[in-house]
Amino acid sequence: MPRPLRKAEAGWAAAGVLRAWVKKYGIPVAPYTDWKNVYVREASTKEQLQGVVPVTQFGQMCQRLGIRIIAANSAQAKGRVERNHGTHQDRLVKKMRLQKIKTHVEANTFLEKIYLPEHNRRFRRTPAQPEDYHRAAPRAVELEEVFHLESGRVIGNDWVVGHDNRYFQVKAQARNYAPAKGKVTVCEWEDGRLQIRYRGRAVAWEEIPGPVAVPAARSREAKAKKQKPPTPQADHPWRQEYRKMRPWSKPGQVPLIHEMSGGDRP
């Protein structure tokens, strides 16, 4: 199935193709892709040391559907795919220019209604085996749950979660309480909907403008409080010799130092 024309080959574009395929044909066993970071990526040095297998957002969607991604490792397979893409990109651009197409909507309409039916009539081949290994497509509600992005975040001490230069204040609630420093998952759908989940359950939140900045005057006061205390002057009592210091005592009571030194004994 063709990918709808968009501004960039991002994750949502690949997810849209997979979703349309599942709705029309069912869940495939394993798509054959290239090594573009949208589909698969190699593990970093840290992930290799930790034994972590990296999974992209598109890969997570495939895992929710039980789909295994096969990345092309042979130059022959990759070259055949790229040659086919080069042919389409050359022919399709020229045909759209003749049709005076200028927008994505017009381009996708031409792709679906005219270009692809003509291409399939010319190059369609009957499969060697008629068996269909697609699994039944899930319900619309389940499919909606599959196609979303997930990002792990940590709740701050002020119960604020930061995500994509936005800030969300987690509200206190009796159930599904999310503590400070707790790990949450921010789920994002293509239409912009967001959901924050703690241990798999949604928590209430509201978006705020951002952390409150500390005024400059208050910051200077805080720095002044943290400064080292002043050094006592030379005539300060703390700097006097202890032998000359006169300890305090009640009237009529012999000073403690006088008693310890023996007083007026001969």
C-alpha positions in Angstrom: 0.0 0.0 0.0 1.4 3.5 -0.9 2.3 6.0 1.8 0.3 9.2 1.6 2.4 12.2 0.5 3.5 14.4 3.4 6.1 17.0 4.1 8.5 14.4 5.6 8.9 10.7 6.1 8.2 10.8 9.8 6.8 8.2 12.2 3.2 9.3 11.8 3.5 8.8 8.0 4.6 5.2 8.5 2.0 4.6 11.1 -0.7 5.9 8.8 0.3 3.4 6.1 0.3 0.5 8.6 -3.0 1.6 10.0 -4.6 1.8 6.6 -3.2 -1.6 5.7 -4.5 -3.2 8.8 -8.0 -1.8 8.3 -8.1 -3.0 4.7 -6.3 -6.3 4.8 -5.8 -7.3 8.4 -2.6 -7.6 10.6 0.4 -8.7 8.6 3.0 -11.1 9.9 6.2 -9.1 9.2 6.8 -6.0 7.0 10.1 -5.8 5.1 11.7 -2.4 5.7 15.0 -0.6 5.3 17.2 0.6 8.2 15.7 4.1 8.4 15.4 5.2 12.0 11.7 5.4 11.7 11.5 1.6 11.6 14.6 0.2 13.3 17.8 1.5 14.6 21.1 0.2 15.9 21.8 0.0 19.6 24.1 2.7 21.1 27.2 1.7 23.1 25.3 2.2 26.4 22.4 0.0 25.2 24.8 -2.7 24.0 26.5 -2.7 27.5 23.1 -2.9 29.2 21.8 -5.6 26.8 18.9 -3.3 25.7 17.3 -3.9 22.3 16.3 -0.4 21.0 12.7 -0.1 19.7 11.4 2.9 17.7 7.9 4.4 18.2 6.9 2.6 15.0 8.4 -0.6 16.4 6.3 -0.2 19.6 3.1 0.0 17.5 4.1 -3.1 15.7 4.7 -4.9 18.9 1.3 -4.0 20.2 -0.1 -5.7 17.1 2.2 -8.7 17.3 4.1 -7.7 14.1 7.8 -8.5 13.6 9.8 -6.1 11.5 12.3 -7.6 9.1 15.0 -5.0 8.1 16.7 -5.5 4.7 20.3 -6.6 5.3 21.2 -7.4 1.7 22.3 -4.9 -0.8 20.3 -6.6 -3.6 17.0 -6.3 -1.8 17.7 -2.7 -0.8 18.8 -1.8 -4.4 15.6 -3.3 -5.9 13.5 -1.3 -3.5 15.4 1.9 -4.2 15.2 1.4 -8.0 11.5 1.0 -7.7 11.2 4.1 -5.6 13.3 6.0 -8.1 11.0 5.0 -10.9 7.9 6.2 -9.0 9.5 9.4 -7.9 10.5 10.2 -11.5 7.2 9.3 -13.2 4.9 10.5 -10.5 6.5 14.0 -10.3 6.2 14.4 -14.1 2.6 13.2 -14.2 1.6 15.5 -11.3 3.3 18.4 -13.1 1.2 17.7 -16.2 -2.0 17.7 -14.0 -0.9 21.0 -12.4 -1.1 19.6 -8.9 0.1 21.9 -6.2 -1.2 20.6 -2.8 -0.8 17.4 -0.8 -4.6 16.8 -1.0 -4.6 17.0 -4.8 -1.5 14.8 -5.0 -2.9 12.1 -2.7 -6.2 12.1 -4.7 -4.3 11.7 -7.9 -2.2 9.0 -6.4 -5.1 6.9 -5.2 -7.6 7.5 -8.0 -5.4 7.5 -11.1 -1.7 6.7 -10.7 -1.9 3.5 -8.6 -4.8 1.8 -10.4 -2.9 2.3 -13.7 0.3 1.0 -12.1 -1.3 -2.1 -10.7 -3.0 -3.0 -14.0 0.4 -3.0 -15.7 2.6 -4.7 -13.1 0.3 -6.8 -10.9 1.3 -10.4 -10.5 -0.7 -13.4 -9.2 0.9 -14.8 -6.0 2.5 -18.3 -6.1 0.4 -19.4 -3.1 -3.1 -18.1 -2.5 -3.0 -18.5 1.3 -3.6 -15.3 3.2 -1.6 -15.1 6.5 -3.1 -11.8 7.7 -4.8 -11.9 11.1 -8.2 -10.2 11.6 -8.0 -6.5 12.3 -8.9 -5.4 15.8 -11.8 -3.2 16.7 -11.7 0.6 16.1 -11.2 1.3 19.8 -8.3 -1.2 20.1 -6.7 0.1 16.9 -6.9 3.7 18.3 -5.0 2.5 21.4 -2.3 0.9 19.2 -1.3 4.0 17.2 0.1 6.4 19.7 3.5 7.6 20.8 4.9 6.9 24.3 7.6 8.8 26.1 8.9 8.1 29.6 9.1 11.0 32.0 9.7 11.6 35.8 7.3 13.7 38.0 9.1 16.7 39.6 9.0 17.6 43.3 6.3 20.1 42.3 4.2 17.4 40.6 5.0 18.9 37.2 5.8 16.8 34.1 7.8 18.3 31.2 7.3 17.0 27.7 8.1 18.6 24.3 8.6 22.1 25.8 5.3 21.9 27.5 4.5 21.5 31.2 1.7 19.5 32.9 0.6 19.8 36.5 -0.4 16.4 37.8 -3.5 16.8 40.1 -3.9 15.1 43.4 -6.4 12.3 43.4 -7.5 9.5 45.7 -7.0 6.7 43.1 -4.0 6.2 40.8 -2.0 8.5 43.0 1.3 9.4 41.2 4.0 10.4 43.7 6.8 12.9 43.1 9.8 11.4 41.4 7.5 8.7 40.1 7.9 7.4 36.5 5.1 8.1 34.2 4.4 7.6 30.5 3.2 10.4 28.2 1.0 9.1 25.5 0.4 11.2 22.4 -2.0 10.7 19.5 -1.6 12.2 16.0 -4.5 14.6 16.5 -2.7 16.1 19.5 -4.5 14.3 22.3 -2.3 13.6 25.4 -2.6 11.2 28.3 -0.3 10.8 31.3 -0.2 7.3 32.7 1.2 6.1 36.0 1.6 2.3 36.2 -0.7 1.9 33.2 -3.5 4.0 34.5 -4.4 7.6 33.4 -3.9 10.4 35.9 -5.6 13.8 35.9 -3.5 16.8 34.8 -3.7 20.3 33.5 -1.3 22.2 31.3 0.5 25.2 32.9 2.6 28.0 31.2 5.8 26.7 32.8 7.9 26.8 36.0 7.7 30.0 38.0 10.9 32.0 37.5 12.6 33.3 40.7 12.8 37.1 40.7 16.3 38.6 40.6 15.9 40.4 43.9 15.0 37.1 45.7 17.9 35.3 44.1 20.3 38.0 45.3 18.8 37.7 48.8 19.2 34.0 48.7 22.9 34.3 47.7 23.5 36.9 50.4 22.1 34.4 53.0 24.4 31.7 51.8 27.5 34.0 52.1 30.2 33.3 54.7 29.5 35.1 58.0 31.7 38.1 58.8 35.0 37.6 60.6 35.0 38.9 64.3 37.1 42.0 64.9 40.3 41.9 67.0 38.6 43.3 70.2 35.7 40.8 69.9 35.3 38.8 73.1 35.7 35.6 71.1 39.3 36.7 70.2 40.3 37.4 73.9 42.8 35.0 75.7 40.9 32.5 77.8 43.1 33.2 80.8 41.9 36.8 80.9 38.2 36.0 80.4 36.1 36.4 83.5 33.4 33.7 83.7 30.0 34.7 84.8 28.9 33.6 88.3 26.1 34.4 90.7 26.7 37.0 93.4 28.5 35.5 96.4 29.5 32.4 94.4 33.2 31.5 93.9 33.9 31.4 90.1 34.4 27.9 88.7 37.9 28.6 87.4 38.8 30.0 90.9 37.7 26.8 92.6 39.6 24.6 90.1 42.8 26.5 90.5 42.7 26.2 94.4 41.5 29.7 95.2 43.6 31.6 97.8 45.3 28.6 99.3 48.9 29.1 100.3 
